[in-house]
């Protein structure tokens, strides 16, 4: 299951990144808080494939499916 599959109001722990994510991109995602072991909440899941809003600690980020689908969750 990926972060993109997380429904509005749900939380999950980041498991790992998809194998196709480059190392420098993994580093940037980790700096933003999207790292293995971190709990992520889906704050808003608009319709029609619009980017979803995710809460990491006390910060909210907008990720589209091309990025969120590369982050595996438990």
C-alpha positions in Angstrom: 0.0 0.0 0.0 1.3 3.5 -0.8 0.8 6.9 0.7 -1.5 7.7 -2.2 -3.9 4.9 -1.1 -4.3 6.5 2.4 -7.9 7.9 2.8 -8.8 11.2 4.3 -8.7 11.1 8.1 -6.4 8.0 8.2 -2.9 7.6 9.4 -0.1 5.2 8.6 3.6 4.6 9.2 6.1 5.0 6.3 7.6 1.7 5.6 10.1 2.4 2.7 10.4 4.1 -0.6 9.8 2.4 -3.9 13.0 1.0 -5.4 12.8 3.5 -8.3 13.2 6.6 -6.1 16.7 8.1 -6.6 18.9 8.5 -3.5 18.9 12.3 -3.6 15.1 12.4 -3.8 14.9 10.0 -0.9 17.1 12.3 1.1 14.8 15.3 0.3 11.7 13.3 1.3 13.4 12.4 4.6 14.3 16.0 5.3 10.6 16.9 4.9 9.6 14.1 7.3 8.5 11.4 4.9 11.0 8.8 6.2 10.6 5.2 7.4 9.1 5.0 10.8 7.3 8.4 10.6 3.5 8.5 11.0 1.7 10.4 8.2 -1.9 11.5 8.3 -4.0 12.3 5.2 -5.7 15.6 5.9 -7.5 16.1 2.6 -8.2 13.8 -0.3 -10.0 15.8 -3.0 -11.6 14.2 -5.9 -10.5 13.9 -9.6 -6.9 13.1 -8.7 -6.0 16.5 -7.3 -3.0 16.5 -4.9 -3.7 15.2 -1.4 -2.7 17.0 1.8 -0.6 15.1 4.3 0.3 16.0 7.9 3.9 15.2 9.0 4.4 16.3 12.6 2.9 19.8 12.6 3.4 20.6 9.0 1.0 20.0 6.1 2.4 19.1 2.6 0.6 18.6 -0.7 1.7 15.6 -2.8 0.4 14.4 -6.1 0.1 10.8 -7.0 3.4 10.6 -8.9 5.2 11.2 -5.6 2.9 9.8 -3.0 2.6 6.5 -4.9 6.4 6.0 -4.4 6.1 6.0 -0.6 5.2 2.6 0.9 3.2 2.5 4.1 2.2 -0.1 6.7 
